[in-house]
Amino acid sequence: MLAKRIIPCLDIKNGRTVKGVNFVDLRDAGDPVELAEIYSAEGADELVFLDISATEERRKTLVNMVRSVAEKINIPFTVGGGISSVEDVDILLNNGADKVSINSSAVKNPQLINDLAQKFGSQCVVVAIDAKQIDGQWIVHLVGGKVPTELNLFDWAVEVAERGAGEILFTSMDNDGTKNGFANEALAKLSESVNIPIIASGGAGNIQHFVDSFKEGKADAALAASVFHFKEIEIKALKQELRSNGIEVRL
């Protein structure tokens, strides 16, 4: 059995880590490079950095941060935010990122998934999907959850897998920042729909929520932010509890 992964997520705005609730009300959570080093030492399996700021300097700031993180940690990390071309990905991977996450750009130009998988390999390509329930349907949203599309979560997941994505990072916008648990029903349906790993995101509030994401949601990895940033859950304690629940993790 493949070990389940625990992934702290760092949302980056203007070079700082921030965290909000339901994608709004952001507050500062620290320096991303320092946090990366701490999480790596504490036993995180991977890290995800999502650049959510829209300044013109974003690309330069992001590349500098990626380089600094790569020098400090020895676990894989994924970078997302504003990536819309093969060239963008080339720069990030050459500066130390292991994978990239694309979201809005994949919806606007699905061929980008094929192009990235072909050039860099599927293992480098994570497609992030932000979705919320509208009239009982899971609808994909873009631009940090501000713009609804006509895409159904499960249909889109199947398409991105067919186009060569190596993983799907699914964030339930309804659960994000609420600390009420992950969207396990949707997660389980996703994992049945595709044969690539699903990363659960949105809703972690306690250790039991992680247990449920793996047992009920059938997730391959669970991602969280504030519970790690603000020391509400220690990664080591989380992994020991997962292990005691019969869930395979790297200690």
Sequence and secondary structure as in RCSB ss.txt:
>XXXX:A:sequence
MLAKRIIPCLDIKNGRTVKGVNFVDLRDAGDPVELAEIYSAEGADELVFLDISATEERRKTLVNMVRSVAEKINI
PFTVGGGISSVEDVDILLNNGADKVSINSSAVKNPQLINDLAQKFGSQCVVVAIDAKQIDGQWIVHLVGGKVPTE
LNLFDWAVEVAERGAGEILFTSMDNDGTKNGFANEALAKLSESVNIPIIASGGAGNIQHFVDSFKEGKADAALAA
SVFHFKEIEIKALKQELRSNGIEVRL
>XXXX:A:secstr
   BEEEEEEEEETTEEEEEETTEEEEEEE HHHHHHHHHHHT S EEEEE    TTHHHHHHHHHHHHHHH  S
 EEEESS  SHHHHHHHHHTT SEEEESHHHHH THHHHHHHHHH GGGEEEEEEEEEETTEEEEEETTTTEEEE
EEHHHHHHHHHHTT SEEEEEETTTTTT S   HHHHHHHHHH SS EEEES   SHHHHHHHHHTS  SEEEES
HHHHTTSS HHHHHHHHHHTT  B  
